[in-house]
Amino acid sequence: MPFKQGYALVVGVGTHQYSPENDVPITVRDAESVEAILAAPAKCGYPPRQVLPLYKDKATRSAILAKLDDLAAKVTEDSTLLVFFAGHGALGSDHQYYLVTHDTQFVDGDDELLVKPGTGVSQVELLEKLRAIKARRAILIFNACHSGNLQPKSLALRRARKPLNTLSLPDPTAAALLGTGEGRIIITACRPDQLSHFLEKNKLTYFTRALTDGLSGKAPPSQGFISAFSLYTYVYAAVTKMVSEQEPMITVLQGVGPFAVALHQKKTAALGLQAADTLPEGKAVRTVTRRESQKWLTKIENQTIVRGDYVRGDKVGRDKIGTQINTGGGAYVRGGVKVSGGSFVGRDQTIYNAGGDRQPESARLSTAAQRALQVLNDKSFTQPDLADLCISIGVDWDSLEGRARADKVRTLVAECERSGKLDQLRSMLRLARPKLKDQL
């Protein structure tokens, strides 16, 4: 039985006309494997003519945008859309996030290469194209932050110019993408502050190996189909088993349920999903409210984002590593966390100090935490900066214990250290304040 409603755009960039030092040939193999499995009648069952591939020198900016236009003209509300992108993601000199294409050009930043505007697929263009696609079920899969550093001859060691700071899909961009239509789900190869690992001798990256295995039937079936949630659950388990420092992430609009993304190779039945097919707990799961999604959608489409908008909202140094869920000891969190009673995530207890303010029970901070505290207390961080930074890690600034700003900042750092989020916080601070990164 074919999956007649299935449409897909599969992109594997692999080569770069103007920066061959950033070539990642394995991304082409990734995309080719995804295309083959999607179009296989005995596997995912997508009609081959509805799977649109772009590889190497065909994966240009204009070609990707044109294929998205083609899909907008063909798909209906009842269609299911799958977009797979394997390549680099990076910041542009205009402070936008870009999917790097074969013909992307770069300009020198202070210490890294930045995308030249108009030569990659910007987040603004991506939002515009996805808005025009009527499908009420769309799964967007990004493998866009690569590192070959698991073997000696890594990509980084071959770079001759300033490095391209490849980035996974930033949280604000992901949140905005969810607002482009109904039923959008995003899966990224790793958290925003991690890398998608590979060995050049292998056929596929670790993420795509898990993804293709899941699409081939290893993901649990749900009444004859593979659902977005069951696919993610399988991929997360498979990747983290192979590479402990890489956690695939799923971002979902609050209230969106599972939907079929492909046929299951061993099961066929009437279209439908079991009620038990739910968003997994204890994984790198992020739920976004409609308000947050629309906030970022409007901000990006109006091009009011600046380089630091992903930490604060307007005036900082660089993209934030956004709302991430602690999976190493803290309680499972969905969406924002309302903090009350002096604790969050791990439900850590608080006590009163002699001055009457409530402080974390562990007044001592590690050296790394003290350095983070020093950076957060820098005068360049305004209170709105700190409030938005808290939102990005699922914390309500106003509910943090302490009357004075310094007390709240200390509570934030202490809680991050206890809940396993200190490294995430420090990574965000390095990106937000490059001039202060040596203090960390």
Secondary structure in CASP SS format (residue, H / E / C, confidence):
PFRMAT SS
TARGET T0000
AUTHOR 0000-0000-0000
METHOD secondary structure of the structure
MODEL  1
M C 1.00
P C 1.00
F C 1.00
K C 1.00
Q C 1.00
G E 1.00
Y E 1.00
A E 1.00
L E 1.00
V E 1.00
V E 1.00
G E 1.00
V C 1.00
G C 1.00
T C 1.00
H C 1.00
Q C 1.00
Y C 1.00
S C 1.00
P H 1.00
E H 1.00
N H 1.00
D C 1.00
V C 1.00
P C 1.00
I H 1.00
T H 1.00
V H 1.00
R H 1.00
D H 1.00
A H 1.00
E H 1.00
S H 1.00
V H 1.00
E H 1.00
A H 1.00
I H 1.00
L H 1.00
A H 1.00
A C 1.00
P C 1.00
A C 1.00
K C 1.00
C C 1.00
G C 1.00
Y C 1.00
P C 1.00
P H 1.00
R H 1.00
Q H 1.00
V E 1.00
L E 1.00
P E 1.00
L E 1.00
Y E 1.00
K H 1.00
D H 1.00
K H 1.00
A C 1.00
T C 1.00
R H 1.00
S H 1.00
A H 1.00
I H 1.00
L H 1.00
A H 1.00
K H 1.00
L H 1.00
D H 1.00
D H 1.00
L H 1.00
A H 1.00
A H 1.00
K H 1.00
V C 1.00
T C 1.00
E C 1.00
D C 1.00
S C 1.00
T E 1.00
L E 1.00
L E 1.00
V E 1.00
F E 1.00
F E 1.00
A E 1.00
G C 1.00
H C 1.00
G E 1.00
A E 1.00
L E 1.00
G E 1.00
S C 1.00
D C 1.00
H C 1.00
Q C 1.00
Y E 1.00
Y E 1.00
L E 1.00
V C 1.00
T C 1.00
H C 1.00
D C 1.00
T C 1.00
Q C 1.00
F E 1.00
V E 1.00
D E 1.00
G C 1.00
D C 1.00
D C 1.00
E C 1.00
L E 1.00
L E 1.00
V E 1.00
K C 1.00
P C 1.00
G C 1.00
T C 1.00
G C 1.00
V E 1.00
S E 1.00
Q H 1.00
V H 1.00
E H 1.00
L H 1.00
L H 1.00
E H 1.00
K H 1.00
L H 1.00
R H 1.00
A C 1.00
I C 1.00
K C 1.00
A C 1.00
R C 1.00
R E 1.00
A E 1.00
I E 1.00
L E 1.00
I E 1.00
F E 1.00
N E 1.00
A C 1.00
C C 1.00
H E 1.00
S E 1.00
G C 1.00
N C 1.00
L C 1.00
Q C 1.00
P C 1.00
K C 1.00
S C 1.00
L H 1.00
A H 1.00
L H 1.00
R H 1.00
R C 1.00
A C 1.00
R C 1.00
K C 1.00
P C 1.00
L E 1.00
N C 1.00
T C 1.00
L C 1.00
S C 1.00
L C 1.00
P C 1.00
D H 1.00
P H 1.00
T H 1.00
A H 1.00
A H 1.00
A H 1.00
L H 1.00
L H 1.00
G C 1.00
T C 1.00
G C 1.00
E C 1.00
G C 1.00
R E 1.00
I E 1.00
I E 1.00
I E 1.00
T E 1.00
A C 1.00
C C 1.00
R C 1.00
P C 1.00
D C 1.00
Q C 1.00
L C 1.00
S E 1.00
H E 1.00
F C 1.00
L C 1.00
E C 1.00
K C 1.00
N C 1.00
K C 1.00
L C 1.00
T C 1.00
Y H 1.00
F H 1.00
T H 1.00
R H 1.00
A H 1.00
L H 1.00
T H 1.00
D H 1.00
G H 1.00
L H 1.00
S H 1.00
G H 1.00
K H 1.00
A C 1.00
P C 1.00
P C 1.00
S E 1.00
Q C 1.00
G C 1.00
F E 1.00
I E 1.00
S E 1.00
A H 1.00
F H 1.00
S H 1.00
L H 1.00
Y H 1.00
T H 1.00
Y H 1.00
V H 1.00
Y H 1.00
A H 1.00
A H 1.00
V H 1.00
T H 1.00
K H 1.00
M H 1.00
V C 1.00
S C 1.00
E C 1.00
Q C 1.00
E C 1.00
P C 1.00
M E 1.00
I E 1.00
T E 1.00
V E 1.00
L E 1.00
Q C 1.00
G C 1.00
V C 1.00
G C 1.00
P C 1.00
F C 1.00
A E 1.00
V E 1.00
A E 1.00
L E 1.00
H E 1.00
Q C 1.00
K C 1.00
K E 1.00
T C 1.00
A C 1.00
A C 1.00
L C 1.00
G C 1.00
L C 1.00
Q C 1.00
A C 1.00
A C 1.00
D C 1.00
T C 1.00
L C 1.00
P C 1.00
E C 1.00
G C 1.00
K C 1.00
A E 1.00
V E 1.00
R E 1.00
T E 1.00
V E 1.00
T C 1.00
R H 1.00
R H 1.00
E H 1.00
S H 1.00
Q H 1.00
K H 1.00
W H 1.00
L H 1.00
T H 1.00
K H 1.00
I H 1.00
E H 1.00
N C 1.00
Q C 1.00
T C 1.00
I C 1.00
V C 1.00
R C 1.00
G C 1.00
D C 1.00
Y C 1.00
V C 1.00
R C 1.00
G C 1.00
D C 1.00
K C 1.00
V C 1.00
G C 1.00
R C 1.00
D C 1.00
K C 1.00
I C 1.00
G C 1.00
T C 1.00
Q C 1.00
I C 1.00
N C 1.00
T C 1.00
G C 1.00
G C 1.00
G C 1.00
A C 1.00
Y C 1.00
V C 1.00
R C 1.00
G C 1.00
G C 1.00
V C 1.00
K C 1.00
V C 1.00
S E 1.00
G C 1.00
G C 1.00
S E 1.00
F C 1.00
V C 1.00
G C 1.00
R C 1.00
D C 1.00
Q C 1.00
T E 1.00
I E 1.00
Y E 1.00
N C 1.00
A C 1.00
G C 1.00
G C 1.00
D C 1.00
R E 1.00
Q E 1.00
P E 1.00
E C 1.00
S C 1.00
A C 1.00
R C 1.00
L C 1.00
S C 1.00
T H 1.00
A H 1.00
A H 1.00
Q H 1.00
R H 1.00
A H 1.00
L H 1.00
Q H 1.00
V H 1.00
L H 1.00
N C 1.00
D C 1.00
K C 1.00
S C 1.00
F C 1.00
T C 1.00
Q H 1.00
P H 1.00
D H 1.00
L H 1.00
A H 1.00
D H 1.00
L H 1.00
C H 1.00
I H 1.00
S H 1.00
I C 1.00
G C 1.00
V C 1.00
D C 1.00
W H 1.00
D H 1.00
S H 1.00
L C 1.00
E C 1.00
G C 1.00
R C 1.00
A C 1.00
R H 1.00
A H 1.00
D H 1.00
K H 1.00
V H 1.00
R H 1.00
T H 1.00
L H 1.00
V H 1.00
A H 1.00
E H 1.00
C H 1.00
E H 1.00
R H 1.00
S C 1.00
G C 1.00
K C 1.00
L H 1.00
D H 1.00
Q H 1.00
L H 1.00
R H 1.00
S H 1.00
M H 1.00
L H 1.00
R H 1.00
L H 1.00
A H 1.00
R C 1.00
P H 1.00
K H 1.00
L H 1.00
K H 1.00
D H 1.00
Q H 1.00
L C 1.00
END
